[in-house]
C-alpha cells in the first residue's frame, strides 16, 4: 500500500501552514490599520495575509514595559519564546510549542526508543500533567500509574509551564518521585520510579485458545504496521485463525499512517479515514487496497477510555466497514490531527490542522466511539466509587467543539484493566465465529441504539 508523503509524523507540514490566514473583507479603516503583504518582502507569496498593525503595536508596548519595568531583567529571547507559546496556549489542548529538547523527545517516541518513564501525557492549563495512558511494560505501568491520573509535582516541585514534561526524562537508572492525584483517592500520593531506556514493542501477540488469536497494540509507531504483519503471520503459522481479538485499550494513538496500515491489512476495500482542514494540504483520504491478511475471519476490537486518536481511527474504520465488532467502553474522543512544523532553530510547533472522519462520515471529536457491547470495570472491595468522572477529550479545557458533543445519553468511558475484558472479547468472538463461548467474568451491557 502506498501513501502520500504528506502524511508522516501526525501529518508532515508545509511552511505555508505557518503563513496562511483567512482574509476578511476589511473596511477602509481596517485596511489602514493593517500592513499589506506587499510592504513585507518576506510575504511575497502570501498576498492574502494581513498583519494587524494595531495588535502588533500593543504587543510591542507590553514587550517594552516588561523589558523596562519588570522587577528582574528578562532576556529578549526569553520574552519572545513566551510570546510564541502564548500564540498556541488558548487554541486547543493539543497545539503546543516544543523547544529543541522536547522536539527531539517527540521524535524519539515515534521510533519507540527514549529515556524516561514511559507514559503518554497532556499538560493542562494549570501546568499539571494528565496521564492519557501508561505504556505497557514501562516503569510507569509497573508502578501502577493509571489513565486519568494527574501528576501535580515531580520530585516535590510543582510543574512549571516552561519545563512541562521535560523533568520526566533523564538518564536511565536515575530516580524520581511523582506526586499524583487520582479520582477516588482522598489525598495526593507519591510514586517512586526509576527511569529506563524505553524500547516500546508496540505490538504483541499470543494464542488465547486453539484457533483464536490475540494482538495487543499499545501505541502507533513508525514500525507498528510491519510489526503487526509479522505478529499476525506468526499466529497463523500453524493454520488459519478462526478469529482475532485486537486489543487497543489505553492506546493513546501516535502515527496516523501506522493505524491506516494496520486497517489496510484487515480490509479488502473501503475507506479507512479522511481528514479535513482549512487548507488543501490538510485534506486527505485513505482507502484500503485488496487483501485481508485474516482472510475474513471474525474480528473483535477491544477499546476503553484510554483509546485515543489513531486507535480510534482504526476502531472506527473496522466497524464502519462492517469488518469488526467493537466492545469495551467509550473511547477518549480525540478526533483531530496535529501537524509538526520544524523551526529553523531546532524548535517545533505542533498545530492542530484538521479533523478526521470515520468511513461513515462521522467525527468522533469530543464524543468518542461507543462500542457495540459495553463492558464495565470490575469493582473490588474497598474501591471508592467515582460517579460521573469524565476522562475524555470533552473534559479538557479549551478542546475543539465536537459535532455530536453534548448529545443526549452521553456518559464518559471507563478504563478497563486486566484480563477479564479479554475473556469477554473472546466470548463475543466465539459468538461471531460459531464457537462455544466461555462464561465471561466481565460485566456486559449492550450498547443503546443510536448512541454511537
Secondary structure by P-SEA (a helix, b strand, c coil): cccccccccccccccccccbbbbccccaaaaaaccccccccccccccccccaaaaaaaaaaaaaaaaccccccccaaaaaaaaaaaaaccccccbbbbcaaaaaaaaaaaaccccccbbbbbbccccbbbbcccccccccccccccccbbbccccccccccccccccccccccccbbbbbbbccccbbbbbbbbbcccccccbbbbbccccbbbbbbcccccaaaaaaaaaaaaaaccccccbbbbbbcccccccaaaaaaaaaaccccccccccccccccccbbbbbcccccccccbbbbbccccccaaaaaaaaaaaaaccbbbbccccccccbbbbbbbccccbbbbccccccccccccccccccccccbbbbccccccccccccccccccccccccccccccccbbbbbbbbbcaaaaaaaaaaaaaaaccccccccccccccccccc
